[in-house]
Amino acid sequence: MSSIRTCCILATLCLGLCGCMQFNVLGAPGKPYSEHTLSGTGSDKILLLSVDGLITEHAKEGLLRSRPGTVEQLAAQLKLARKDKNIKAVVLKVDSPGGTTTASDIIYHELMAYKAESKAKLVVAMMGLAASGGYYIALPADHIAALPTTITGSVGVIFLRPRVAGLLDKIGVDVEVSKSGAQKDMGSPFRPATQEERRLFDGLVRDQATRFQNLVRERRKLDPAAMTIVSTARVFTAAEAKDLGLIDSIGYMEDAVAKAASLAGLPAGARVVTYRRTPAPNATYYQPGVETTDPQATLVNLGLEGLLPPRAGMYFLWTPGLAQ
């Protein structure tokens, strides 16, 4: 009995401590961004920022883990950069299949506004994938660089919406809707779309795609023949993208950093910095700038947001894994 009583007391103490303590093995909740030097020396700086994964304005949730959405993260970092007049160039590392039209457009706007205010040069360094919205956010750049193995392009829009009408029929479940207008439930997953609704959806997609294509035409100065190919919304290898004029060079991160230094008039070996909430010993250019801000215990992240179809909506997104 004595041993049982002792175990109970210890268990109670452990539970009490767990309620008071906060275990955080992957980040520092609520901690502000601070500057960390990656390489080089000097007072003038090149800032390295990252956009990784699905581009979204929503917080990215996982099991026992949450991190800010892409818009929140990049806007916060650019806000900090605006206070530092020693930042002469920015290298934006992009590894993304795209994301929502709204998030992609906000990031485009934030980068354009930062460039206009700071007069800093912007180089985009594409990683393995910089497609659709991942290409959209590269358009403010003074120079776009890609790896030899990069896949990019997909200049187009896709409107995703789930359909469960067939499943409901099989299990004998129905949904009754009262609506104030004929198209009030347009896009409902509980019934097939009408011909008129398909026409309206096609118009929405066409308008968004036209905006994307016009920005590509304006920012990249593509000739009509190249725009005809790009407007098919297909993806391209780095070599194909360079031939079309979608990107400027092919190389690696050190080449992108050197180009940023050259555009900004900085010497070779200029100081390269990044913003992080937690220190990262032995950090490199390739380390993603994604950190948790979950105030709860942070132990596991399944990363399912990259495996599951995204929520219904309009996307600048390359989705080869989704059934048509």
Secondary structure as GFF3:
##gff-version 3
##sequence-region A 1 324
A	DSSP	alpha_helix	2	20	.	.	.	ID=ss1
A	DSSP	beta_strand	34	39	.	.	.	ID=ss2
A	DSSP	beta_strand	41	52	.	.	.	ID=ss3
A	DSSP	beta_strand	60	62	.	.	.	ID=ss4
A	DSSP	beta_strand	65	67	.	.	.	ID=ss5
A	DSSP	alpha_helix	70	82	.	.	.	ID=ss6
A	DSSP	beta_strand	87	96	.	.	.	ID=ss7
A	DSSP	beta_strand	98	100	.	.	.	ID=ss8
A	DSSP	alpha_helix	101	118	.	.	.	ID=ss9
A	DSSP	beta_strand	121	131	.	.	.	ID=ss10
A	DSSP	alpha_helix	133	136	.	.	.	ID=ss11
A	DSSP	beta_strand	143	146	.	.	.	ID=ss12
A	DSSP	beta_strand	151	153	.	.	.	ID=ss13
A	DSSP	beta_strand	158	160	.	.	.	ID=ss14
A	DSSP	alpha_helix	165	171	.	.	.	ID=ss15
A	DSSP	alpha_helix	195	220	.	.	.	ID=ss16
A	DSSP	alpha_helix	224	230	.	.	.	ID=ss17
A	DSSP	beta_strand	235	237	.	.	.	ID=ss18
A	DSSP	alpha_helix	238	244	.	.	.	ID=ss19
A	DSSP	beta_strand	249	250	.	.	.	ID=ss20
A	DSSP	alpha_helix	253	264	.	.	.	ID=ss21
A	DSSP	beta_strand	270	276	.	.	.	ID=ss22
A	DSSP	three_ten_helix	304	306	.	.	.	ID=ss23
A	DSSP	beta_strand	313	317	.	.	.	ID=ss24
###
